[in-house]
Amino acid sequence: MLYFKNLFFIIVASLFIIGCSGDNSFDEADFDDMAPPSSGESINPPPFLEGEHGDYSSTNWMNAPNFWSRNQSLASITLPGTHNSGTSNYGPGWAPTAKCQEVNINKQLEWGVRFLDLRIGFDGKSDPQICHGKAGHANRTLNQVLLGVRNFLARYPSECVVLCFDDEYNAGQKIINAIERLLYSNDYKNYVYDKPEVPHLNDVRGKMIYWRRYGNSGIGSGLKVSFPKFGEVKLYANAYLHSQDNYLCTGEKKYSYIVESLNYALYNAGIKSGRLNLCVCFTSYYNTVPAPWSDGPRMNKRVNNYIVDKQRSNGNYPINLGIIASDYVSSNDVHKVLCTNFLTDY
């Protein structure tokens, strides 16, 4: 029995050493913001270890020592995201195509998601609601979402969460005012980061980062973003957003778009020669009849395989793929994406 115990520990130790060894194949001249780790810097992926700022896990992965020491731009960090993040409450009475997530936002945050795609509807009477297309309200108010995110950040102040809002029914200024009345209410205003820029992580720990896909802002500002089907838009001076959101296509065609988008991010995301490149890739799609409950997991598996292959080819060192927003994510899907920020043992 003692022999097998010793053998077990030898195997485990060997795997750890193998996973943490190898040369970084990145050229620092091409990857300004992705320099290899300094000697002794811990960048091991979840499940995690103890760091100088406390323990860290998938739930608070931004608490890892390398994030504190580097203070990278969010554009230089791979962020797991979800598409139509608040739609898990759609039940049998709604169109099944409207439901794009199996678990609620609180669970997504615990798994490591840090980008939320929030489609908002407002009838001028009730509170702003999470919505998706013709299915209408998703039985979840915006206030409930903000409360959950705030409580998460209060518990894990090392983290930040991007809230990307869209006006689902083109309500215009009414919905802008309704959203911002909530954001800047006494309940949430101290948790909101609304500067029209892509921030550095240490400047937004414990914050909800306000991004918006609609027009002129009412009370605050936030960062105005748009997501072309495939292309680039200017955010502000020397800052650009490269987006892939081709959703009406076959699965094979969508995967080709995803690969092209992630390959672009691999070599361009972050800060390169004074230019900031924010890369966003939506993996959701439908062909004739939407089926996110089956198409989402199927595509997520292919994206996971892409991630593992790319990280292996880089000696298991971190790679930057930007923001990846997906349908019907599992804890494993989120884990694969966030682990691109760490040294892995694939």
Secondary structure by P-SEA (a helix, b strand, c coil): caaaaaaaaaaaaaaaaaaaccccccccccccccccccccccccccccccccccccccccccccaaaaaacccccccbbbbbccccccccccccccccccccccaaaaaaacccccbbbbbbcccccbbbbccccccccccaaaaaaaaaaaaaacccbbbbbbbbccccccaaaaaaaaaaaacccccccccccccccccccccccbbbbbccccccccccbbbbbcccccccccccbbbbbbccccccaaaaaaaaaaaaaaaaccccccccbbbbbbbbccccccccccccaaaaaaaaaaaaaaaaaaaaccccccccbbbbccccaaaaaaaaaccccccc
